[in-house]
């Protein structure tokens, strides 16, 4: 009888909805209500731009530091993000406005207190050098809201994940591990982390401590390519045999890869050798390609040349030099032009532009265009390298 009584009560309430609605319409103000609380909440949780204040700096290795930020000014709070996402940080260096994406190394469970970015200084790095030399406690920093799909999605990914990281590519995994420990992610993670030298292992002590807290959920394995005489761990590279040895069963496993381009390509080849299906793989590039000449498919005829890049931007036309080994976006930024960009890896589509004339090289593993964009000759300047003089139209 309980089910019947509840059904009858629900039915009676439903039959009375029309009368309740009529009363509310009658009592409503004739003035148009312009407030939209749902949109306001969405903008607050997912802002287009955020303003940060650098709260502290912690050295992780001789070349990597973690920068801890808090919300600045009227913003009042940090935005929600998912473990594995990134911020696109805005810089103005020597009068030129540039952007760089950095994975968030802290975890969502750290909110609302602080948000962390861990940055490695690269030899000759234009922006990483600026950060190391210029960012001090109290500095004001501007960035986009969190973006990126390098996140665990239970509807898509297996509950068992093998992470393959190289160098500073460990940052999104640190976020994931912290979130796993705190119960925000329900998955088991094996992290295979490759570094050159022992002193270059970012978060070495912390990763060991976190794995010890939940050994049934988190395992971290270090691999050094150039170990010192005292190193007792694994040596070499994260290849197919090592992956098979530590991952075991491969079928019901997702593979997340984040590292420099050379490691990214190597890891793809090893996973393909193991017969891993493409839908089991997730990639997050960490850094730009420094030397295209070694890329398979890159035309040697373009090496060392400088071309003319004409861009139609904001209703005006500009012509700038574009070196063959640099992306079109870098050429534009060097000239003081800054079309909107975020990921700098050909995925997000913010810098999407039409190639009106000319020929470009696009690395196959960084071509995130839709099939329609390929047919209509749209490209992402951040992932396109000139092979001839170029005419570009940017919305």
ChimeraX attribute file (.defattr): number of C-alpha atoms within 10 A of each C-alpha:
attribute: neighborCount
match mode: 1-to-1
recipient: residues
	/A:1	6
	/A:2	7
	/A:3	8
	/A:4	9
	/A:5	10
	/A:6	11
	/A:7	12
	/A:8	12
	/A:9	12
	/A:10	11
	/A:11	11
	/A:12	11
	/A:13	12
	/A:14	11
	/A:15	11
	/A:16	10
	/A:17	11
	/A:18	10
	/A:19	11
	/A:20	12
	/A:21	11
	/A:22	11
	/A:23	11
	/A:24	10
	/A:25	11
	/A:26	10
	/A:27	9
	/A:28	10
	/A:29	9
	/A:30	8
	/A:31	6
	/A:32	7
	/A:33	7
	/A:34	6
	/A:35	8
	/A:36	8
	/A:37	9
	/A:38	9
	/A:39	10
	/A:40	12
	/A:41	11
	/A:42	10
	/A:43	13
	/A:44	15
	/A:45	15
	/A:46	18
	/A:47	17
	/A:48	13
	/A:49	17
	/A:50	21
	/A:51	20
	/A:52	24
	/A:53	19
	/A:54	21
	/A:55	18
	/A:56	16
	/A:57	17
	/A:58	11
	/A:59	14
	/A:60	19
	/A:61	16
	/A:62	11
	/A:63	16
	/A:64	22
	/A:65	19
	/A:66	21
	/A:67	21
	/A:68	21
	/A:69	24
	/A:70	21
	/A:71	22
	/A:72	18
	/A:73	12
	/A:74	7
	/A:75	13
	/A:76	12
	/A:77	19
	/A:78	23
	/A:79	21
	/A:80	16
	/A:81	21
	/A:82	23
	/A:83	30
	/A:84	25
	/A:85	23
	/A:86	27
	/A:87	24
	/A:88	22
	/A:89	18
	/A:90	18
	/A:91	18
	/A:92	11
	/A:93	12
	/A:94	8
	/A:95	10
	/A:96	14
	/A:97	16
	/A:98	24
	/A:99	23
	/A:100	18
	/A:101	23
	/A:102	24
	/A:103	28
	/A:104	24
	/A:105	28
	/A:106	26
	/A:107	26
	/A:108	23
	/A:109	20
	/A:110	14
	/A:111	15
	/A:112	14
	/A:113	13
	/A:114	20
	/A:115	23
	/A:116	23
	/A:117	19
	/A:118	25
	/A:119	21
	/A:120	22
	/A:121	18
	/A:122	13
	/A:123	9
	/A:124	8
	/A:125	11
	/A:126	11
	/A:127	17
	/A:128	18
	/A:129	14
	/A:130	13
	/A:131	17
	/A:132	15
	/A:133	9
	/A:134	10
	/A:135	15
	/A:136	15
	/A:137	14
	/A:138	14
	/A:139	13
	/A:140	16
	/A:141	17
	/A:142	16
	/A:143	20
	/A:144	19
	/A:145	21
	/A:146	23
	/A:147	20
	/A:148	19
	/A:149	16
	/A:150	21
	/A:151	17
	/A:152	21
	/A:153	11
	/A:154	11
	/A:155	7
	/A:156	10
	/A:157	20
	/A:158	18
	/A:159	17
	/A:160	19
	/A:161	23
	/A:162	22
	/A:163	21
	/A:164	25
	/A:165	28
	/A:166	25
	/A:167	20
	/A:168	27
	/A:169	26
	/A:170	27
	/A:171	29
	/A:172	28
	/A:173	29
	/A:174	23
	/A:175	23
	/A:176	25
	/A:177	29
	/A:178	24
	/A:179	20
	/A:180	22
	/A:181	18
	/A:182	15
	/A:183	11
	/A:184	16
	/A:185	18
	/A:186	15
	/A:187	18
	/A:188	20
	/A:189	26
	/A:190	20
	/A:191	26
	/A:192	22
	/A:193	25
	/A:194	28
	/A:195	23
	/A:196	18
	/A:197	14
	/A:198	20
	/A:199	14
	/A:200	19
	/A:201	23
	/A:202	27
	/A:203	19
	/A:204	15
	/A:205	10
	/A:206	12
	/A:207	21
	/A:208	14
	/A:209	11
	/A:210	18
	/A:211	19
	/A:212	14
	/A:213	12
	/A:214	15
	/A:215	13
	/A:216	10
	/A:217	17
	/A:218	22
	/A:219	20
	/A:220	18
	/A:221	15
	/A:222	17
	/A:223	22
	/A:224	21
	/A:225	15
	/A:226	14
	/A:227	18
	/A:228	12
	/A:229	6
	/A:230	7
	/A:231	12
	/A:232	8
	/A:233	11
	/A:234	15
	/A:235	16
	/A:236	14
	/A:237	20
	/A:238	23
	/A:239	16
	/A:240	16
	/A:241	13
	/A:242	16
	/A:243	18
	/A:244	13
	/A:245	9
	/A:246	14
	/A:247	16
	/A:248	10
	/A:249	10
	/A:250	18
	/A:251	11
	/A:252	11
	/A:253	20
	/A:254	24
	/A:255	24
	/A:256	22
	/A:257	27
	/A:258	27
	/A:259	24
	/A:260	20
	/A:261	19
	/A:262	15
	/A:263	21
	/A:264	20
	/A:265	14
	/A:266	14
	/A:267	23
	/A:268	18
	/A:269	14
	/A:270	17
	/A:271	20
	/A:272	13
	/A:273	12
	/A:274	15
	/A:275	11
	/A:276	17
	/A:277	12
	/A:278	12
	/A:279	10
	/A:280	18
	/A:281	19
	/A:282	17
	/A:283	18
	/A:284	26
	/A:285	23
	/A:286	25
	/A:287	19
	/A:288	14
	/A:289	17
	/A:290	12
	/A:291	9
	/A:292	18
	/A:293	14
	/A:294	10
	/A:295	13
	/A:296	9
	/A:297	12
	/A:298	16
	/A:299	12
	/A:300	12
	/A:301	9
	/A:302	18
	/A:303	14
	/A:304	11
	/A:305	13
	/A:306	17
	/A:307	17
	/A:308	15
	/A:309	22
	/A:310	20
	/A:311	23
	/A:312	17
	/A:313	16
	/A:314	10
	/A:315	9
	/A:316	7
	/A:317	12
	/A:318	14
	/A:319	15
	/A:320	17
	/A:321	17
	/A:322	27
	/A:323	20
	/A:324	23
	/A:325	21
	/A:326	20
	/A:327	23
	/A:328	25
	/A:329	24
	/A:330	21
	/A:331	22
	/A:332	24
	/A:333	15
	/A:334	18
	/A:335	17
	/A:336	17
	/A:337	18
	/A:338	18
	/A:339	21
	/A:340	14
	/A:341	23
	/A:342	27
	/A:343	23
	/A:344	26
	/A:345	25
	/A:346	25
	/A:347	20
	/A:348	17
	/A:349	20
	/A:350	17
	/A:351	22
	/A:352	22
	/A:353	21
	/A:354	19
	/A:355	20
	/A:356	16
	/A:357	15
	/A:358	13
	/A:359	15
	/A:360	20
	/A:361	19
	/A:362	21
	/A:363	19
	/A:364	10
	/A:365	15
	/A:366	19
	/A:367	16
	/A:368	19
	/A:369	16
	/A:370	11
	/A:371	10
	/A:372	9
	/A:373	15
	/A:374	12
	/A:375	8
	/A:376	11
	/A:377	13
	/A:378	20
	/A:379	25
	/A:380	30
	/A:381	30
	/A:382	27
	/A:383	28
	/A:384	23
	/A:385	27
	/A:386	26
	/A:387	23
	/A:388	19
	/A:389	16
	/A:390	23
	/A:391	19
	/A:392	23
	/A:393	18
	/A:394	19
	/A:395	14
